[in-house]
Amino acid sequence: MNLANAQVGQEYIIRGIETDDEELDAFLFSLGCYSGEPITVIARKRGGCTVSIKDGRYNIDNQLAEAILV
């Protein structure tokens, strides 16, 4: 399952990231978004969702949410 299908308010563990872009992988890693880390969808909006990773909150678009496997 990917993050785009995750329920709001439930904590998930990231199983992997599926992107073909190394810069995007590096950016996600710098946010703390990598395998084994917990992630929570806080809110869902039309263009994406707000997630909580470690101590930060980030807005991500639907395309990026589909690349994060939980």
N, CA, C, O and CB atoms as a CASP TS submission, in Angstrom:
PFRMAT TS
TARGET T0000
AUTHOR 0000-0000-0000
METHOD Language model
MODEL 1
PARENT N/A
ATOM      1  N   MET     1       0.853  -1.167   0.000  1.00  0.00           N
ATOM      2  CA  MET     1       0.000   0.000   0.000  1.00  0.00           C
ATOM      3  C   MET     1       0.905   1.237   0.000  1.00  0.00           C
ATOM      4  O   MET     1       1.991   1.231   0.580  1.00  0.00           O
ATOM      5  CB  MET     1      -0.974  -0.006   1.230  1.00  0.00           C
ATOM      6  N   ASN     2       0.437   2.279  -0.654  1.00  0.00           N
ATOM      7  CA  ASN     2       1.212   3.523  -0.651  1.00  0.00           C
ATOM      8  C   ASN     2       0.540   4.564   0.238  1.00  0.00           C
ATOM      9  O   ASN     2      -0.582   4.372   0.707  1.00  0.00           O
ATOM     10  CB  ASN     2       1.373   4.070  -2.087  1.00  0.00           C
ATOM     11  N   LEU     3       1.239   5.652   0.457  1.00  0.00           N
ATOM     12  CA  LEU     3       0.767   6.684   1.382  1.00  0.00           C
ATOM     13  C   LEU     3      -0.505   7.373   0.891  1.00  0.00           C
ATOM     14  O   LEU     3      -1.274   7.896   1.698  1.00  0.00           O
ATOM     15  CB  LEU     3       1.854   7.719   1.598  1.00  0.00           C
ATOM     16  N   ALA     4      -0.732   7.379  -0.408  1.00  0.00           N
ATOM     17  CA  ALA     4      -1.939   8.006  -0.951  1.00  0.00           C
ATOM     18  C   ALA     4      -3.199   7.266  -0.495  1.00  0.00           C
ATOM     19  O   ALA     4      -4.280   7.854  -0.465  1.00  0.00           O
ATOM     20  CB  ALA     4      -1.876   8.042  -2.486  1.00  0.00           C
ATOM     21  N   ASN     5      -3.073   5.996  -0.145  1.00  0.00           N
ATOM     22  CA  ASN     5      -4.216   5.193   0.296  1.00  0.00           C
ATOM     23  C   ASN     5      -4.287   5.052   1.809  1.00  0.00           C
ATOM     24  O   ASN     5      -5.177   4.368   2.313  1.00  0.00           O
ATOM     25  CB  ASN     5      -4.156   3.822  -0.331  1.00  0.00           C
ATOM     26  N   ALA     6      -3.383   5.674   2.543  1.00  0.00           N
ATOM     27  CA  ALA     6      -3.319   5.540   3.995  1.00  0.00           C
ATOM     28  C   ALA     6      -4.451   6.320   4.664  1.00  0.00           C
ATOM     29  O   ALA     6      -4.929   7.324   4.136  1.00  0.00           O
ATOM     30  CB  ALA     6      -1.959   6.025   4.518  1.00  0.00           C
ATOM     31  N   GLN     7      -4.864   5.839   5.828  1.00  0.00           N
ATOM     32  CA  GLN     7      -5.916   6.500   6.588  1.00  0.00           C
ATOM     33  C   GLN     7      -5.336   7.664   7.390  1.00  0.00           C
ATOM     34  O   GLN     7      -4.208   7.603   7.878  1.00  0.00           O
ATOM     35  CB  GLN     7      -6.620   5.498   7.524  1.00  0.00           C
ATOM     36  N   VAL     8      -6.126   8.713   7.510  1.00  0.00           N
ATOM     37  CA  VAL     8      -5.718   9.895   8.274  1.00  0.00           C
ATOM     38  C   VAL     8      -5.682   9.538   9.762  1.00  0.00           C
ATOM     39  O   VAL     8      -6.607   8.917  10.286  1.00  0.00           O
ATOM     40  CB  VAL     8      -6.689  11.096   8.012  1.00  0.00           C
ATOM     41  N   GLY     9      -4.605   9.940  10.430  1.00  0.00           N
ATOM     42  CA  GLY     9      -4.478   9.744  11.862  1.00  0.00           C
ATOM     43  C   GLY     9      -3.823   8.444  12.281  1.00  0.00           C
ATOM     44  O   GLY     9      -3.525   8.269  13.463  1.00  0.00           O
ATOM     45  N   GLN    10      -3.590   7.534  11.364  1.00  0.00           N
ATOM     46  CA  GLN    10      -2.960   6.256  11.713  1.00  0.00           C
ATOM     47  C   GLN    10      -1.472   6.294  11.393  1.00  0.00           C
ATOM     48  O   GLN    10      -1.069   6.799  10.345  1.00  0.00           O
ATOM     49  CB  GLN    10      -3.636   5.090  10.963  1.00  0.00           C
ATOM     50  N   GLU    11      -0.659   5.760  12.296  1.00  0.00           N
ATOM     51  CA  GLU    11       0.789   5.724  12.084  1.00  0.00           C
ATOM     52  C   GLU    11       1.165   4.487  11.281  1.00  0.00           C
ATOM     53  O   GLU    11       0.683   3.386  11.551  1.00  0.00           O
ATOM     54  CB  GLU    11       1.545   5.742  13.434  1.00  0.00           C
ATOM     55  N   TYR    12       2.023   4.679  10.300  1.00  0.00           N
ATOM     56  CA  TYR    12       2.519   3.597   9.457  1.00  0.00           C
ATOM     57  C   TYR    12       4.038   3.585   9.508  1.00  0.00           C
ATOM     58  O   TYR    12       4.660   4.585   9.867  1.00  0.00           O
ATOM     59  CB  TYR    12       2.017   3.750   7.996  1.00  0.00           C
ATOM     60  N   ILE    13       4.629   2.466   9.154  1.00  0.00           N
ATOM     61  CA  ILE    13       6.072   2.349   9.025  1.00  0.00           C
ATOM     62  C   ILE    13       6.402   2.344   7.534  1.00  0.00           C
ATOM     63  O   ILE    13       5.808   1.585   6.768  1.00  0.00           O
ATOM     64  CB  ILE    13       6.612   1.058   9.739  1.00  0.00           C
ATOM     65  N   ILE    14       7.343   3.184   7.124  1.00  0.00           N
ATOM     66  CA  ILE    14       7.726   3.263   5.716  1.00  0.00           C
ATOM     67  C   ILE    14       8.452   1.982   5.323  1.00  0.00           C
ATOM     68  O   ILE    14       9.445   1.612   5.950  1.00  0.00           O
ATOM     69  CB  ILE    14       8.620   4.509   5.448  1.00  0.00           C
ATOM     70  N   ARG    15       7.964   1.307   4.291  1.00  0.00           N
ATOM     71  CA  ARG    15       8.599   0.076   3.795  1.00  0.00           C
ATOM     72  C   ARG    15       9.568   0.358   2.669  1.00  0.00           C
ATOM     73  O   ARG    15      10.505  -0.411   2.454  1.00  0.00           O
ATOM     74  CB  ARG    15       7.547  -0.911   3.324  1.00  0.00           C
ATOM     75  N   GLY    16       9.362   1.439   1.951  1.00  0.00           N
ATOM     76  CA  GLY    16      10.258   1.761   0.852  1.00  0.00           C
ATOM     77  C   GLY    16       9.801   2.995   0.098  1.00  0.00           C
ATOM     78  O   GLY    16       8.691   3.492   0.291  1.00  0.00           O
ATOM     79  N   ILE    17      10.694   3.479  -0.773  1.00  0.00           N
ATOM     80  CA  ILE    17      10.418   4.631  -1.623  1.00  0.00           C
ATOM     81  C   ILE    17      10.642   4.189  -3.065  1.00  0.00           C
ATOM     82  O   ILE    17      11.707   3.666  -3.393  1.00  0.00           O
ATOM     83  CB  ILE    17      11.327   5.869  -1.247  1.00  0.00           C
ATOM     84  N   GLU    18       9.657   4.392  -3.922  1.00  0.00           N
ATOM     85  CA  GLU    18       9.771   4.004  -5.329  1.00  0.00           C
ATOM     86  C   GLU    18       9.787   5.234  -6.218  1.00  0.00           C
ATOM     87  O   GLU    18       8.737   5.705  -6.656  1.00  0.00           O
ATOM     88  CB  GLU    18       8.618   3.071  -5.733  1.00  0.00           C
ATOM     89  N   THR    19      10.985   5.759  -6.487  1.00  0.00           N
ATOM     90  CA  THR    19      11.138   6.873  -7.424  1.00  0.00           C
ATOM     91  C   THR    19      12.315   6.574  -8.339  1.00  0.00           C
ATOM     92  O   THR    19      13.199   5.789  -7.996  1.00  0.00           O
ATOM     93  CB  THR    19      11.346   8.227  -6.670  1.00  0.00           C
ATOM     94  N   ASP    20      12.317   7.199  -9.490  1.00  0.00           N
ATOM     95  CA  ASP    20      13.430   7.064 -10.434  1.00  0.00           C
ATOM     96  C   ASP    20      14.371   8.260 -10.345  1.00  0.00           C
ATOM     97  O   ASP    20      15.355   8.332 -11.081  1.00  0.00           O
ATOM     98  CB  ASP    20      12.902   6.916 -11.868  1.00  0.00           C
ATOM     99  N   ASP    21      14.078   9.186  -9.457  1.00  0.00           N
ATOM    100  CA  ASP    21      14.828  10.427  -9.339  1.00  0.00           C
ATOM    101  C   ASP    21      15.728  10.389  -8.098  1.00  0.00           C
ATOM    102  O   ASP    21      15.225  10.351  -6.975  1.00  0.00           O
ATOM    103  CB  ASP    21      13.868  11.632  -9.275  1.00  0.00           C
ATOM    104  N   GLU    22      17.036  10.398  -8.287  1.00  0.00           N
ATOM    105  CA  GLU    22      17.974  10.330  -7.164  1.00  0.00           C
ATOM    106  C   GLU    22      17.903  11.587  -6.296  1.00  0.00           C
ATOM    107  O   GLU    22      18.078  11.504  -5.081  1.00  0.00           O
ATOM    108  CB  GLU    22      19.404  10.132  -7.679  1.00  0.00           C
ATOM    109  N   GLU    23      17.649  12.751  -6.903  1.00  0.00           N
ATOM    110  CA  GLU    23      17.530  13.983  -6.129  1.00  0.00           C
ATOM    111  C   GLU    23      16.323  13.928  -5.203  1.00  0.00           C
ATOM    112  O   GLU    23      16.385  14.385  -4.061  1.00  0.00           O
ATOM    113  CB  GLU    23      17.424  15.192  -7.061  1.00  0.00           C
ATOM    114  N   LEU    24      15.236  13.370  -5.695  1.00  0.00           N
ATOM    115  CA  LEU    24      14.036  13.233  -4.873  1.00  0.00           C
ATOM    116  C   LEU    24      14.291  12.261  -3.725  1.00  0.00           C
ATOM    117  O   LEU    24      13.866  12.513  -2.598  1.00  0.00           O
ATOM    118  CB  LEU    24      12.843  12.756  -5.727  1.00  0.00           C
ATOM    119  N   ASP    25      14.974  11.163  -3.996  1.00  0.00           N
ATOM    120  CA  ASP    25      15.340  10.213  -2.940  1.00  0.00           C
ATOM    121  C   ASP    25      16.188  10.898  -1.864  1.00  0.00           C
ATOM    122  O   ASP    25      15.959  10.701  -0.670  1.00  0.00           O
ATOM    123  CB  ASP    25      16.108   9.011  -3.538  1.00  0.00           C
ATOM    124  N   ALA    26      17.152  11.693  -2.284  1.00  0.00           N
ATOM    125  CA  ALA    26      18.019  12.397  -1.340  1.00  0.00           C
ATOM    126  C   ALA    26      17.224  13.418  -0.526  1.00  0.00           C
ATOM    127  O   ALA    26      17.458  13.579   0.672  1.00  0.00           O
ATOM    128  CB  ALA    26      19.170  13.094  -2.087  1.00  0.00           C
ATOM    129  N   PHE    27      16.282  14.108  -1.179  1.00  0.00           N
ATOM    130  CA  PHE    27      15.449  15.084  -0.475  1.00  0.00           C
ATOM    131  C   PHE    27      14.595  14.397   0.579  1.00  0.00           C
ATOM    132  O   PHE    27      14.520  14.869   1.714  1.00  0.00           O
ATOM    133  CB  PHE    27      14.555  15.848  -1.465  1.00  0.00           C
ATOM    134  N   LEU    28      13.951  13.290   0.224  1.00  0.00           N
ATOM    135  CA  LEU    28      13.124  12.559   1.184  1.00  0.00           C
ATOM    136  C   LEU    28      13.962  12.044   2.354  1.00  0.00           C
ATOM    137  O   LEU    28      13.526  12.074   3.505  1.00  0.00           O
ATOM    138  CB  LEU    28      12.410  11.389   0.492  1.00  0.00           C
ATOM    139  N   PHE    29      15.162  11.575   2.046  1.00  0.00           N
ATOM    140  CA  PHE    29      16.061  11.093   3.094  1.00  0.00           C
ATOM    141  C   PHE    29      16.412  12.223   4.057  1.00  0.00           C
ATOM    142  O   PHE    29      16.490  12.005   5.266  1.00  0.00           O
ATOM    143  CB  PHE    29      17.342  10.497   2.478  1.00  0.00           C
ATOM    144  N   SER    30      16.625  13.431   3.530  1.00  0.00           N
ATOM    145  CA  SER    30      16.968  14.572   4.381  1.00  0.00           C
ATOM    146  C   SER    30      15.804  14.967   5.306  1.00  0.00           C
ATOM    147  O   SER    30      16.021  15.555   6.366  1.00  0.00           O
ATOM    148  CB  SER    30      17.373  15.768   3.512  1.00  0.00           C
ATOM    149  N   LEU    31      14.567  14.640   4.894  1.00  0.00           N
ATOM    150  CA  LEU    31      13.398  14.909   5.733  1.00  0.00           C
ATOM    151  C   LEU    31      13.208  13.831   6.795  1.00  0.00           C
ATOM    152  O   LEU    31      12.429  14.009   7.732  1.00  0.00           O
ATOM    153  CB  LEU    31      12.143  15.014   4.872  1.00  0.00           C
ATOM    154  N   GLY    32      13.914  12.718   6.651  1.00  0.00           N
ATOM    155  CA  GLY    32      13.741  11.596   7.566  1.00  0.00           C
ATOM    156  C   GLY    32      12.787  10.561   7.033  1.00  0.00           C
ATOM    157  O   GLY    32      12.325   9.695   7.776  1.00  0.00           O
ATOM    158  N   CYS    33      12.488  10.640   5.756  1.00  0.00           N
ATOM    159  CA  CYS    33      11.555   9.726   5.111  1.00  0.00           C
ATOM    160  C   CYS    33      12.339   8.601   4.430  1.00  0.00           C
ATOM    161  O   CYS    33      12.757   8.728   3.279  1.00  0.00           O
ATOM    162  CB  CYS    33      10.661  10.481   4.084  1.00  0.00           C
ATOM    163  N   TYR    34      12.529   7.497   5.161  1.00  0.00           N
ATOM    164  CA  TYR    34      13.237   6.342   4.619  1.00  0.00           C
ATOM    165  C   TYR    34      12.718   5.080   5.313  1.00  0.00           C
ATOM    166  O   TYR    34      11.995   5.170   6.305  1.00  0.00           O
ATOM    167  CB  TYR    34      14.785   6.490   4.806  1.00  0.00           C
ATOM    168  N   SER    35      13.076   3.934   4.805  1.00  0.00           N
ATOM    169  CA  SER    35      12.569   2.654   5.300  1.00  0.00           C
ATOM    170  C   SER    35      12.784   2.507   6.799  1.00  0.00           C
ATOM    171  O   SER    35      13.850   2.820   7.329  1.00  0.00           O
ATOM    172  CB  SER    35      13.240   1.502   4.567  1.00  0.00           C
ATOM    173  N   GLY    36      11.740   2.021   7.466  1.00  0.00           N
ATOM    174  CA  GLY    36      11.804   1.774   8.895  1.00  0.00           C
ATOM    175  C   GLY    36      11.336   2.918   9.765  1.00  0.00           C
ATOM    176  O   GLY    36      11.158   2.735  10.969  1.00  0.00           O
ATOM    177  N   GLU    37      11.131   4.089   9.196  1.00  0.00           N
ATOM    178  CA  GLU    37      10.697   5.254   9.968  1.00  0.00           C
ATOM    179  C   GLU    37       9.169   5.331  10.029  1.00  0.00           C
ATOM    180  O   GLU    37       8.498   5.005   9.050  1.00  0.00           O
ATOM    181  CB  GLU    37      11.270   6.546   9.358  1.00  0.00           C
ATOM    182  N   PRO    38       8.618   5.755  11.157  1.00  0.00           N
ATOM    183  CA  PRO    38       7.166   5.945  11.239  1.00  0.00           C
ATOM    184  C   PRO    38       6.738   7.227  10.525  1.00  0.00           C
ATOM    185  O   PRO    38       7.459   8.224  10.511  1.00  0.00           O
ATOM    186  CB  PRO    38       6.714   5.985  12.709  1.00  0.00           C
ATOM    187  N   ILE    39       5.550   7.171   9.936  1.00  0.00           N
ATOM    188  CA  ILE    39       4.973   8.323   9.247  1.00  0.00           C
ATOM    189  C   ILE    39       3.465   8.313   9.498  1.00  0.00           C
ATOM    190  O   ILE    39       2.841   7.253   9.528  1.00  0.00           O
ATOM    191  CB  ILE    39       5.295   8.293   7.707  1.00  0.00           C
ATOM    192  N   THR    40       2.890   9.496   9.676  1.00  0.00           N
ATOM    193  CA  THR    40       1.462   9.626   9.940  1.00  0.00           C
ATOM    194  C   THR    40       0.866  10.645   8.984  1.00  0.00           C
ATOM    195  O   THR    40       1.413  11.733   8.808  1.00  0.00           O
ATOM    196  CB  THR    40       1.202  10.037  11.410  1.00  0.00           C
ATOM    197  N   VAL    41      -0.260  10.292   8.362  1.00  0.00           N
ATOM    198  CA  VAL    41      -1.000  11.254   7.535  1.00  0.00           C
ATOM    199  C   VAL    41      -1.883  12.061   8.484  1.00  0.00           C
ATOM    200  O   VAL    41      -2.769  11.516   9.141  1.00  0.00           O
ATOM    201  CB  VAL    41      -1.864  10.530   6.406  1.00  0.00           C
ATOM    202  N   ILE    42      -1.626  13.363   8.542  1.00  0.00           N
ATOM    203  CA  ILE    42      -2.363  14.232   9.454  1.00  0.00           C
ATOM    204  C   ILE    42      -3.642  14.759   8.801  1.00  0.00           C
ATOM    205  O   ILE    42      -4.691  14.830   9.440  1.00  0.00           O
ATOM    206  CB  ILE    42      -1.479  15.402   9.903  1.00  0.00           C
ATOM    207  N   ALA    43      -3.542  15.124   7.527  1.00  0.00           N
ATOM    208  CA  ALA    43      -4.698  15.665   6.811  1.00  0.00           C
ATOM    209  C   ALA    43      -4.560  15.339   5.329  1.00  0.00           C
ATOM    210  O   ALA    43      -3.454  15.211   4.803  1.00  0.00           O
ATOM    211  CB  ALA    43      -4.825  17.205   7.028  1.00  0.00           C
ATOM    212  N   ARG    44      -5.691  15.208   4.678  1.00  0.00           N
ATOM    213  CA  ARG    44      -5.700  14.953   3.245  1.00  0.00           C
ATOM    214  C   ARG    44      -6.393  16.117   2.559  1.00  0.00           C
ATOM    215  O   ARG    44      -7.471  16.549   2.967  1.00  0.00           O
ATOM    216  CB  ARG    44      -6.404  13.603   2.911  1.00  0.00           C
ATOM    217  N   LYS    45      -5.753  16.614   1.512  1.00  0.00           N
ATOM    218  CA  LYS    45      -6.309  17.724   0.741  1.00  0.00           C
ATOM    219  C   LYS    45      -6.431  17.293  -0.710  1.00  0.00           C
ATOM    220  O   LYS    45      -5.969  16.216  -1.086  1.00  0.00           O
ATOM    221  CB  LYS    45      -5.425  19.003   0.870  1.00  0.00           C
ATOM    222  N   ARG    46      -7.047  18.123  -1.513  1.00  0.00           N
ATOM    223  CA  ARG    46      -7.293  17.792  -2.915  1.00  0.00           C
ATOM    224  C   ARG    46      -6.010  17.482  -3.678  1.00  0.00           C
ATOM    225  O   ARG    46      -5.970  16.523  -4.449  1.00  0.00           O
ATOM    226  CB  ARG    46      -8.020  18.930  -3.591  1.00  0.00           C
ATOM    227  N   GLY    47      -4.970  18.269  -3.476  1.00  0.00           N
ATOM    228  CA  GLY    47      -3.735  18.095  -4.230  1.00  0.00           C
ATOM    229  C   GLY    47      -2.706  17.211  -3.567  1.00  0.00           C
ATOM    230  O   GLY    47      -1.667  16.936  -4.166  1.00  0.00           O
ATOM    231  N   GLY    48      -2.957  16.750  -2.341  1.00  0.00           N
ATOM    232  CA  GLY    48      -1.978  15.935  -1.645  1.00  0.00           C
ATOM    233  C   GLY    48      -2.374  15.719  -0.204  1.00  0.00           C
ATOM    234  O   GLY    48      -3.558  15.624   0.123  1.00  0.00           O
ATOM    235  N   CYS    49      -1.360  15.643   0.668  1.00  0.00           N
ATOM    236  CA  CYS    49      -1.644  15.413   2.077  1.00  0.00           C
ATOM    237  C   CYS    49      -0.555  16.029   2.946  1.00  0.00           C
ATOM    238  O   CYS    49       0.541  16.339   2.479  1.00  0.00           O
ATOM    239  CB  CYS    49      -1.772  13.912   2.363  1.00  0.00           C
ATOM    240  N   THR    50      -0.885  16.197   4.217  1.00  0.00           N
ATOM    241  CA  THR    50       0.064  16.667   5.214  1.00  0.00           C
ATOM    242  C   THR    50       0.482  15.463   6.031  1.00  0.00           C
ATOM    243  O   THR    50      -0.362  14.720   6.531  1.00  0.00           O
ATOM    244  CB  THR    50      -0.548  17.794   6.119  1.00  0.00           C
ATOM    245  N   VAL    51       1.796  15.266   6.168  1.00  0.00           N
ATOM    246  CA  VAL    51       2.306  14.116   6.904  1.00  0.00           C
ATOM    247  C   VAL    51       3.210  14.571   8.036  1.00  0.00           C
ATOM    248  O   VAL    51       3.779  15.661   8.001  1.00  0.00           O
ATOM    249  CB  VAL    51       3.062  13.165   5.967  1.00  0.00           C
ATOM    250  N   SER    52       3.328  13.720   9.032  1.00  0.00           N
ATOM    251  CA  SER    52       4.235  13.956  10.152  1.00  0.00           C
ATOM    252  C   SER    52       5.335  12.908  10.079  1.00  0.00           C
ATOM    253  O   SER    52       5.071  11.706  10.130  1.00  0.00           O
ATOM    254  CB  SER    52       3.482  13.901  11.532  1.00  0.00           C
ATOM    255  N   ILE    53       6.585  13.385   9.958  1.00  0.00           N
ATOM    256  CA  ILE    53       7.754  12.520   9.937  1.00  0.00           C
ATOM    257  C   ILE    53       8.687  13.043  11.011  1.00  0.00           C
ATOM    258  O   ILE    53       9.065  14.215  10.997  1.00  0.00           O
ATOM    259  CB  ILE    53       8.449  12.490   8.520  1.00  0.00           C
ATOM    260  N   LYS    54       9.060  12.174  11.946  1.00  0.00           N
ATOM    261  CA  LYS    54       9.879  12.574  13.096  1.00  0.00           C
ATOM    262  C   LYS    54       9.202  13.749  13.787  1.00  0.00           C
ATOM    263  O   LYS    54       8.056  13.608  14.211  1.00  0.00           O
ATOM    264  CB  LYS    54      11.337  12.949  12.657  1.00  0.00           C
ATOM    265  N   ASP    55       9.848  14.892  13.920  1.00  0.00           N
ATOM    266  CA  ASP    55       9.258  16.033  14.609  1.00  0.00           C
ATOM    267  C   ASP    55       8.748  17.103  13.655  1.00  0.00           C
ATOM    268  O   ASP    55       8.443  18.213  14.091  1.00  0.00           O
ATOM    269  CB  ASP    55      10.263  16.636  15.544  1.00  0.00           C
ATOM    270  N   GLY    56       8.647  16.798  12.361  1.00  0.00           N
ATOM    271  CA  GLY    56       8.233  17.795  11.387  1.00  0.00           C
ATOM    272  C   GLY    56       6.943  17.430  10.685  1.00  0.00           C
ATOM    273  O   GLY    56       6.549  16.265  10.632  1.00  0.00           O
ATOM    274  N   ARG    57       6.296  18.448  10.149  1.00  0.00           N
ATOM    275  CA  ARG    57       5.088  18.262   9.331  1.00  0.00           C
ATOM    276  C   ARG    57       5.379  18.804   7.948  1.00  0.00           C
ATOM    277  O   ARG    57       5.945  19.887   7.796  1.00  0.00           O
ATOM    278  CB  ARG    57       3.837  18.976   9.964  1.00  0.00           C
ATOM    279  N   TYR    58       4.979  18.030   6.927  1.00  0.00           N
ATOM    280  CA  TYR    58       5.273  18.394   5.554  1.00  0.00           C
ATOM    281  C   TYR    58       4.049  18.182   4.684  1.00  0.00           C
ATOM    282  O   TYR    58       3.271  17.250   4.892  1.00  0.00           O
ATOM    283  CB  TYR    58       6.458  17.587   5.022  1.00  0.00           C
ATOM    284  N   ASN    59       3.891  19.066   3.699  1.00  0.00           N
ATOM    285  CA  ASN    59       2.855  18.900   2.686  1.00  0.00           C
ATOM    286  C   ASN    59       3.489  18.213   1.484  1.00  0.00           C
ATOM    287  O   ASN    59       4.508  18.669   0.966  1.00  0.00           O
ATOM    288  CB  ASN    59       2.214  20.276   2.285  1.00  0.00           C
ATOM    289  N   ILE    60       2.882  17.115   1.044  1.00  0.00           N
ATOM    290  CA  ILE    60       3.393  16.409  -0.131  1.00  0.00           C
ATOM    291  C   ILE    60       2.255  16.236  -1.124  1.00  0.00           C
ATOM    292  O   ILE    60       1.090  16.131  -0.739  1.00  0.00           O
ATOM    293  CB  ILE    60       4.009  15.025   0.258  1.00  0.00           C
ATOM    294  N   ASP    61       2.605  16.207  -2.405  1.00  0.00           N
ATOM    295  CA  ASP    61       1.573  16.044  -3.425  1.00  0.00           C
ATOM    296  C   ASP    61       1.227  14.565  -3.587  1.00  0.00           C
ATOM    297  O   ASP    61       1.903  13.692  -3.043  1.00  0.00           O
ATOM    298  CB  ASP    61       2.038  16.644  -4.773  1.00  0.00           C
ATOM    299  N   ASN    62       0.163  14.300  -4.346  1.00  0.00           N
ATOM    300  CA  ASN    62      -0.313  12.935  -4.518  1.00  0.00           C
ATOM    301  C   ASN    62       0.706  12.046  -5.226  1.00  0.00           C
ATOM    302  O   ASN    62       0.820  10.862  -4.907  1.00  0.00           O
ATOM    303  CB  ASN    62      -1.608  12.939  -5.290  1.00  0.00           C
ATOM    304  N   GLN    63       1.439  12.598  -6.172  1.00  0.00           N
ATOM    305  CA  GLN    63       2.438  11.804  -6.894  1.00  0.00           C
ATOM    306  C   GLN    63       3.525  11.305  -5.939  1.00  0.00           C
ATOM    307  O   GLN    63       3.943  10.150  -6.024  1.00  0.00           O
ATOM    308  CB  GLN    63       3.070  12.637  -8.032  1.00  0.00           C
ATOM    309  N   LEU    64       3.975  12.156  -5.049  1.00  0.00           N
ATOM    310  CA  LEU    64       4.984  11.769  -4.074  1.00  0.00           C
ATOM    311  C   LEU    64       4.399  10.795  -3.053  1.00  0.00           C
ATOM    312  O   LEU    64       5.077   9.858  -2.632  1.00  0.00           O
ATOM    313  CB  LEU    64       5.550  13.009  -3.368  1.00  0.00           C
ATOM    314  N   ALA    65       3.163  11.008  -2.657  1.00  0.00           N
ATOM    315  CA  ALA    65       2.501  10.100  -1.708  1.00  0.00           C
ATOM    316  C   ALA    65       2.391   8.693  -2.285  1.00  0.00           C
ATOM    317  O   ALA    65       2.490   7.713  -1.548  1.00  0.00           O
ATOM    318  CB  ALA    65       1.101  10.629  -1.342  1.00  0.00           C
ATOM    319  N   GLU    66       2.188   8.588  -3.588  1.00  0.00           N
ATOM    320  CA  GLU    66       2.093   7.269  -4.232  1.00  0.00           C
ATOM    321  C   GLU    66       3.453   6.574  -4.278  1.00  0.00           C
ATOM    322  O   GLU    66       3.510   5.349  -4.390  1.00  0.00           O
ATOM    323  CB  GLU    66       1.529   7.410  -5.656  1.00  0.00           C
ATOM    324  N   ALA    67       4.534   7.322  -4.196  1.00  0.00           N
ATOM    325  CA  ALA    67       5.880   6.729  -4.256  1.00  0.00           C
ATOM    326  C   ALA    67       6.349   6.215  -2.899  1.00  0.00           C
ATOM    327  O   ALA    67       7.319   5.460  -2.827  1.00  0.00           O
ATOM    328  CB  ALA    67       6.878   7.751  -4.782  1.00  0.00           C
ATOM    329  N   ILE    68       5.672   6.617  -1.822  1.00  0.00           N
ATOM    330  CA  ILE    68       6.070   6.189  -0.474  1.00  0.00           C
ATOM    331  C   ILE    68       5.228   4.969  -0.096  1.00  0.00           C
ATOM    332  O   ILE    68       4.008   5.062   0.043  1.00  0.00           O
ATOM    333  CB  ILE    68       5.888   7.354   0.580  1.00  0.00           C
ATOM    334  N   LEU    69       5.893   3.834   0.066  1.00  0.00           N
ATOM    335  CA  LEU    69       5.206   2.584   0.396  1.00  0.00           C
ATOM    336  C   LEU    69       5.175   2.377   1.909  1.00  0.00           C
ATOM    337  O   LEU    69       6.192   2.504   2.591  1.00  0.00           O
ATOM    338  CB  LEU    69       5.896   1.386  -0.295  1.00  0.00           C
ATOM    339  N   VAL    70       3.987   2.058   2.415  1.00  0.00           N
ATOM    340  CA  VAL    70       3.831   1.813   3.857  1.00  0.00           C
ATOM    341  C   VAL    70       3.235   0.439   4.084  1.00  0.00           C
ATOM    342  O   VAL    70       3.023   0.039   5.229  1.00  0.00           O
ATOM    343  CB  VAL    70       2.943   2.897   4.514  1.00  0.00           C
TER
END
